[in-house]
Amino acid sequence: MKDENCCNKKTHRTDEEKKIINNRISRIEGQLKGIKRMVAEDTYCKDILVQLSAIENSIKSLSNHMLEKHLYSCVAKELEHGSTDIIDELIGLFKKFNKA
């Protein structure tokens, strides 16, 4: 498997797509700040754990969104051009996604 530096590649995103991603990230940042406040206020552990679960779900949702966009744009383009190296990249991604 070829180990390419991801920073050499770029993905063009529309302004609308950037807005969608940035809105989701802002929401996650807000959730994190809320948990920080909850800790400072000695909020009950269970309530913090519920919020942590919500953040985890938000991050998974964003990751799935990004993966879907990656499959339909970057991966499709590479396969159309006959490059199968992208398959190794995808296998690596799926392994990262499936870590416990």
C-alpha positions in Angstrom: 0.0 0.0 0.0 1.4 3.4 -1.0 1.6 5.9 1.8 1.0 9.3 0.2 1.2 12.5 2.1 -2.4 13.7 2.3 -1.3 17.3 2.2 -0.2 17.0 -1.4 -3.8 16.4 -2.5 -6.6 19.0 -2.3 -10.4 18.7 -2.6 -12.3 21.6 -4.1 -15.5 22.3 -2.2 -18.3 24.7 -3.1 -19.0 27.6 -0.9 -22.3 25.8 0.1 -20.4 22.6 1.0 -17.9 24.6 3.1 -20.8 26.3 4.9 -22.5 23.0 5.7 -19.3 21.6 7.1 -18.4 24.7 9.0 -21.9 24.9 10.5 -21.5 21.3 11.8 -18.1 22.0 13.2 -19.4 25.2 15.0 -22.2 23.1 16.5 -19.7 20.6 17.8 -17.5 23.4 19.2 -20.6 24.7 21.0 -21.3 21.3 22.5 -17.7 21.1 23.7 -17.9 24.5 25.4 -21.2 23.4 27.0 -19.5 20.4 28.5 -16.6 22.5 29.7 -19.1 24.8 31.5 -20.9 21.7 32.9 -17.7 20.5 34.4 -16.9 23.9 35.9 -20.4 24.0 37.4 -20.0 20.4 38.9 -22.8 19.0 36.8 -23.8 15.4 37.5 -21.6 12.9 35.7 -24.5 11.2 33.9 -25.6 14.5 32.4 -22.1 15.2 31.1 -21.9 11.7 29.7 -25.2 12.2 27.8 -23.7 15.4 26.2 -20.5 13.5 25.4 -22.6 10.9 23.6 -24.3 13.7 21.6 -20.9 15.1 20.6 -19.8 11.6 19.5 -22.9 11.3 17.3 -22.3 14.7 15.8 -18.8 13.9 14.9 -19.8 10.5 13.4 -22.5 12.3 11.4 -19.9 14.8 10.1 -17.5 12.0 9.3 -20.1 10.1 7.4 -21.0 13.2 5.5 -17.4 13.8 4.5 -16.9 10.1 3.6 -20.0 10.2 1.3 -18.7 13.4 -0.4 -15.3 11.8 -0.7 -16.7 8.7 -2.4 -18.8 10.6 -4.9 -16.1 13.1 -5.8 -12.5 12.2 -5.1 -12.8 8.4 -5.3 -15.1 8.4 -8.3 -12.7 10.7 -10.2 -9.7 8.5 -9.4 -11.5 5.4 -10.6 -12.6 7.1 -13.7 -9.0 7.9 -14.5 -8.0 4.3 -14.0 -6.2 4.8 -10.6 -6.8 2.0 -8.2 -4.5 3.4 -5.5 -7.5 5.1 -4.1 -8.8 1.7 -3.0 -5.8 1.3 -0.6 -6.6 4.8 0.7 -10.3 3.7 1.3 -9.3 0.5 3.1 -7.1 2.6 5.4 -10.0 5.0 6.1 -12.4 2.1 6.8 -9.9 0.6 9.3 -9.6 4.0 11.1 -13.4 4.3 11.2 -13.8 0.8 12.7 -11.3 1.2 15.5 -12.9 0.9 18.9 
